[in-house]
Amino acid sequence: MKTNDTPLLQLKNLTTVFPTKRGLVTAVNQVNLRVAPGEILGIVGESGCGKSTVLLSILRLIARPGRIAEGEIIFRGQNLRRLPKNEMRSIRGKEIAMIFQDPLSTLNPVFPVGEQIREALRLHGIMNRGRAALPWPFDGAQRAREKKRVLEVMAEVGIPAPEARYRAYPHEFSGGMQQRALIAIGLACEPAILLADEPTTALDVTIQAQIIELMRRINQRHGTSILLVTHNLGLAAEFCHNVAVMYAGRIVERGPVDQVIQDPKHPYTQGLLACLPRLTTKTQKIDPIPGNVPDLADLPPGCAFAARCPLVRNDCWQADLRLRAVTPGHYARCILYEGGERYTSEEIRDQRLEITG
């Protein structure tokens, strides 16, 4: 994929915090990302590392007392943090849409699915551009235009017999169809970017593949950028152009997905890949990462992965690490690269095996 020099969306030092009784939890810590027009960028990492909080921060949907403490969210050249609430509402769903993780808890159980898709159109006046607006219940022509668009979107996302399913309720849809309905809501206003939060969670493998293929078609057909959150590196490898690996609120590695998967530079990324099952041999076992993600209210100084890293050095506990370019376009936040050294993934793996046995 050729990336545009001007990003559609850019995060600069984004930091999101949550005050708690135990202290200030820094869920997102100095995150820098950019998404080009038409790009599919994946954010991967274990549960609790801050992936979903990044998406909610972009839309300014952080629940109080949480807040965005620092940074900029630049979308089409404007900082979303500085927009008045009414202008931000006009962007949510219309220009930046989100597909939430659990469709059953996201869809309203008492409204037909078709009406919920149409609600997105009505809120943003998509089908009434250039026309004198009448009070919504009395504008039959507008309602007809909205319904026509809803049926088009339902058909595009693969909901069979859209006319018949228009009045169906969420509980009458299967899990895969509910996820398609959520994608239809997100796609209805033809946004520039979709934020997808674990869109294949709780779906069987066949349905997962169908949902990913659907999102790929949306990207190719409309040029829609996609920011995908997932804990599944295999899914990211299959679907994304670029990937950012997140740990304890920070990006620890990012780059083209082929480079990150085939030649991972950060020991955490290496550990994630070692957790994936292999089908090449009957005897190879999964090698889990020992320990747990650190308490975000009490992060250790230096590298947050140090306590779990098989290659830890004394300096890891004090160093204030930055993302360093290890190859063109490929960055890692690790003391292994602070002095300009260049390690291959095989060299890191060999060191890891020597230590862990």
C-alpha positions in Angstrom: 0.0 0.0 0.0 1.2 3.5 -0.8 0.7 5.8 2.1 -0.1 9.5 1.7 2.3 12.0 3.2 -0.7 13.8 4.8 -2.4 11.6 7.3 -6.1 11.4 7.6 -5.8 10.9 11.4 -2.8 11.6 13.6 -2.3 11.1 17.3 0.4 13.1 18.9 1.5 12.2 22.5 -2.0 11.1 23.4 -2.3 10.4 27.1 -5.5 9.3 28.8 -5.8 8.9 32.6 -8.3 7.6 35.1 -8.2 8.7 38.7 -8.8 5.8 41.1 -8.5 5.2 44.9 -5.1 3.5 44.2 -3.8 6.4 42.2 -3.8 7.8 38.7 -4.1 5.0 36.1 -2.4 6.0 32.8 -4.3 3.9 30.4 -2.8 5.5 27.3 0.7 6.9 27.6 2.2 9.2 25.0 0.8 7.4 22.0 1.8 8.6 18.6 0.1 7.1 15.5 -0.9 8.2 12.0 -3.5 6.7 9.7 -3.3 7.5 6.0 -6.3 7.7 3.7 -7.2 4.1 2.7 -4.9 2.6 5.3 -5.7 -0.3 7.6 -3.8 0.0 10.8 -3.9 -2.6 13.5 -3.3 -2.0 17.3 -2.5 -5.3 18.9 -1.7 -6.4 22.5 -3.0 -8.2 25.6 -6.2 -7.3 27.3 -5.9 -4.2 29.5 -3.0 -2.6 27.6 -5.1 0.5 26.5 -6.1 -0.4 22.9 -9.8 0.3 23.3 -9.1 3.4 25.3 -7.2 4.8 22.3 -10.4 4.5 20.1 -12.6 6.0 22.8 -10.2 8.9 23.2 -10.3 9.6 19.5 -14.0 10.1 19.7 -13.8 11.9 23.0 -16.0 9.3 24.6 -13.9 8.7 27.8 -16.3 8.3 30.7 -15.7 10.6 33.7 -13.7 10.9 35.8 -11.4 9.7 33.1 -9.9 12.4 30.8 -7.5 13.0 28.0 -4.6 14.6 29.9 -2.3 15.5 27.1 -1.8 15.3 23.3 -3.5 16.1 20.1 -6.0 14.2 17.9 -5.6 15.7 14.4 -8.3 14.7 11.9 -8.2 16.3 8.5 -6.0 19.0 9.8 -8.1 20.0 12.9 -7.5 19.1 16.5 -10.6 17.3 17.7 -9.7 18.1 21.4 -10.4 21.8 20.7 -13.7 21.3 18.9 -17.0 22.4 20.7 -19.2 19.5 21.7 -21.8 20.2 18.9 -19.1 20.1 16.2 -17.6 16.9 17.7 -21.1 15.3 17.6 -21.3 16.1 13.9 -18.1 14.2 13.3 -19.0 11.1 15.4 -20.7 8.5 13.2 -20.6 10.8 10.1 -16.8 11.1 9.4 -15.4 8.8 12.1 -17.5 5.8 12.9 -16.9 3.1 15.5 -17.8 -0.6 15.6 -18.0 -1.6 19.2 -16.9 -5.0 20.6 -20.2 -6.6 21.7 -23.1 -6.1 19.3 -25.7 -7.5 21.6 -25.0 -4.9 24.3 -24.5 -2.1 21.7 -27.7 -2.6 19.7 -30.9 -1.4 21.3 -33.1 -4.4 22.0 -36.4 -2.6 21.7 -35.9 -1.0 18.2 -35.8 -2.8 14.9 -32.3 -3.1 13.3 -33.3 -1.2 10.2 -34.6 1.8 12.3 -31.3 1.8 14.3 -29.3 2.1 11.0 -31.7 4.8 9.8 -31.1 6.7 13.1 -27.5 7.4 12.1 -28.7 8.9 8.8 -31.4 11.0 10.5 -29.1 12.4 13.1 -26.7 13.7 10.5 -29.2 14.7 7.9 -27.4 12.7 5.3 -30.4 12.1 3.0 -31.7 15.7 3.4 -28.8 17.7 2.0 -29.8 20.7 -0.1 -33.5 20.3 0.8 -35.7 22.3 3.0 -36.2 20.2 6.2 -39.6 19.4 7.5 -40.3 18.0 10.9 -39.1 14.5 10.8 -42.3 12.6 11.4 -44.1 14.4 8.5 -41.4 14.3 5.8 -42.4 11.1 4.0 -40.0 11.7 1.1 -37.0 12.0 3.5 -38.1 8.8 5.3 -38.3 7.0 2.0 -34.8 8.2 1.0 -33.4 7.1 4.4 -35.0 3.6 4.1 -33.7 3.1 0.6 -30.2 3.9 1.8 -30.6 1.6 4.8 -31.6 -1.3 2.5 -28.6 -0.6 0.3 -26.2 -0.7 3.3 -27.8 -3.9 4.7 -27.4 -5.6 1.3 -23.7 -4.3 1.1 -22.8 -5.8 4.5 -24.4 -9.2 3.6 -27.6 -9.1 5.6 -29.9 -11.4 3.5 -33.4 -10.2 2.4 -32.9 -6.6 3.7 -36.6 -5.6 3.2 -37.8 -8.5 5.3 -35.1 -8.1 7.9 -35.6 -4.3 8.2 -38.2 -4.7 11.0 -36.4 -7.6 12.8 -35.1 -7.0 16.3 -31.5 -7.6 17.4 -32.3 -10.9 19.2 -33.7 -12.3 16.0 -30.2 -12.0 14.4 -27.3 -14.4 14.9 -24.1 -13.2 16.3 -22.6 -12.7 12.9 -25.6 -10.9 11.6 -25.6 -8.6 14.7 -22.0 -7.7 13.9 -23.0 -7.0 10.3 -25.7 -4.7 11.5 -23.2 -2.8 13.6 -21.0 -2.4 10.6 -24.0 -1.2 8.6 -24.6 1.5 11.2 -21.0 2.6 10.9 -21.0 2.5 7.1 -24.4 4.3 6.6 -23.0 7.8 6.6 -19.9 6.8 4.5 -17.3 7.8 7.1 -13.7 8.5 6.2 -12.4 6.1 8.9 -13.9 3.1 10.8 -12.7 2.4 14.3 -13.1 -1.3 14.9 -12.9 -2.6 18.5 -12.3 -6.4 18.4 -15.0 -6.8 15.7 -14.6 -10.6 15.6 -14.7 -11.4 19.3 -17.1 -14.3 20.3 -17.6 -15.3 16.7 -16.7 -18.7 15.3 -13.7 -18.9 12.9 -15.9 -19.1 9.8 -17.9 -16.0 10.7 -14.7 -14.2 11.7 -13.3 -14.7 8.3 -16.5 -13.4 6.7 -16.5 -10.3 8.8 -12.8 -9.6 8.0 -13.5 -10.1 4.3 -16.4 -7.7 4.5 -14.3 -5.0 6.1 -11.6 -5.6 3.5 -14.2 -5.0 0.7 -15.4 -1.8 2.4 -11.8 -0.6 2.5 -11.2 -1.5 -1.2 -14.5 -0.3 -2.5 -14.9 3.0 -0.6 -11.3 3.8 0.3 -12.3 3.8 4.0 -9.5 3.9 6.4 -9.7 1.3 9.3 -8.2 1.4 12.7 -8.5 -2.1 14.0 -8.0 -3.1 17.7 -7.3 -6.8 18.3 -5.4 -9.2 20.5 -5.0 -11.6 17.6 -1.7 -11.1 15.8 -2.7 -13.6 13.2 -5.7 -11.6 12.3 -3.6 -8.4 12.1 -1.2 -10.2 9.8 -4.0 -11.2 7.5 -5.9 -7.9 7.4 -3.7 -4.9 8.2 -1.2 -2.9 6.1 0.6 -1.6 9.2 0.5 -2.6 12.9 1.3 -1.1 16.2 2.1 -3.3 19.2 0.9 -1.9 22.5 1.9 -2.8 26.0 0.9 -1.1 29.3 -0.4 2.0 27.6 2.5 2.5 25.2 3.4 1.6 21.7 6.4 -0.7 21.9 6.8 -1.5 18.2 5.2 -0.4 15.0 5.8 -0.8 11.3 4.6 -2.6 8.1 2.8 -5.7 9.2 5.0 -8.0 7.2 8.2 -6.7 8.8 6.7 -6.7 12.4 5.4 -10.3 12.0 8.4 -11.8 10.1 11.2 -9.9 11.8 9.9 -8.6 15.2 12.3 -6.4 17.1 10.8 -6.0 20.5 11.0 -8.9 23.0 7.2 -8.4 23.8 6.3 -8.8 20.1 8.5 -11.9 20.0 6.7 -13.2 23.1 3.3 -12.6 21.5 4.3 -14.5 18.4 5.6 -17.4 20.5 2.2 -17.7 22.0 0.6 -18.5 18.6 0.0 -22.2 18.0 2.0 -23.8 15.1 0.7 -26.5 12.8 4.1 -27.5 11.4 4.9 -30.0 14.2 3.0 -32.2 16.7 5.6 -31.7 19.5 6.0 -27.9 19.5 4.3 -26.3 22.5 3.0 -22.8 23.1 5.5 -20.7 24.9 3.5 -18.2 27.1 4.9 -14.9 28.3 5.5 -15.3 32.1 3.9 -12.9 34.6 1.2 -10.3 34.2 0.7 -6.8 32.7 1.9 -4.3 35.4 -0.5 -2.3 37.5 -1.1 0.9 35.4 -1.6 2.8 38.7 1.9 1.8 39.8 4.1 1.5 36.8 7.8 0.7 37.4 10.4 3.2 36.2 12.0 2.5 32.9 10.6 -0.2 30.6 7.2 -1.6 31.7 8.0 -5.0 30.2 11.2 -5.4 32.1 9.8 -7.7 34.8 8.6 -10.1 32.2 11.5 -9.8 29.7 14.0 -12.6 29.3 16.6 -10.2 28.0 16.2 -7.6 30.8 19.3 -5.6 31.7 20.0 -3.3 34.7 19.5 -0.2 32.5 16.0 -1.3 31.6 14.7 -0.3 35.0 15.9 3.3 34.7 15.9 4.1 31.0 13.3 6.5 29.5 13.0 4.8 26.2 11.7 6.2 22.9 10.7 4.5 19.7 13.7 4.1 17.6 13.9 3.4 13.9 15.5 -0.1 13.5 14.9 -0.3 9.8 13.2 2.2 7.5 9.6 2.6 8.7 10.0 0.0 11.5 10.3 1.3 15.1 10.9 -0.4 18.5 11.0 0.9 22.1 13.7 -1.2 23.6 17.1 -0.6 25.1 18.6 -3.1 22.6 18.4 -0.3 20.1 19.3 2.7 22.2 23.0 2.6 21.1 22.2 2.2 17.4 22.6 -1.6 17.5 20.7 -3.7 15.0 19.5 -7.1 16.1 17.7 -9.6 13.9 14.7 -11.4 15.3 16.7 -14.6 15.1 19.4 -13.1 17.4 16.8 -12.0 19.9 15.1 -15.4 19.8 18.4 -17.2 20.4 19.1 -15.0 23.4 15.6 -15.6 24.7 16.0 -19.4 24.3 19.4 -19.4 26.0 17.8 -17.7 29.1 14.5 -19.5 29.2 15.8 -22.9 28.1 
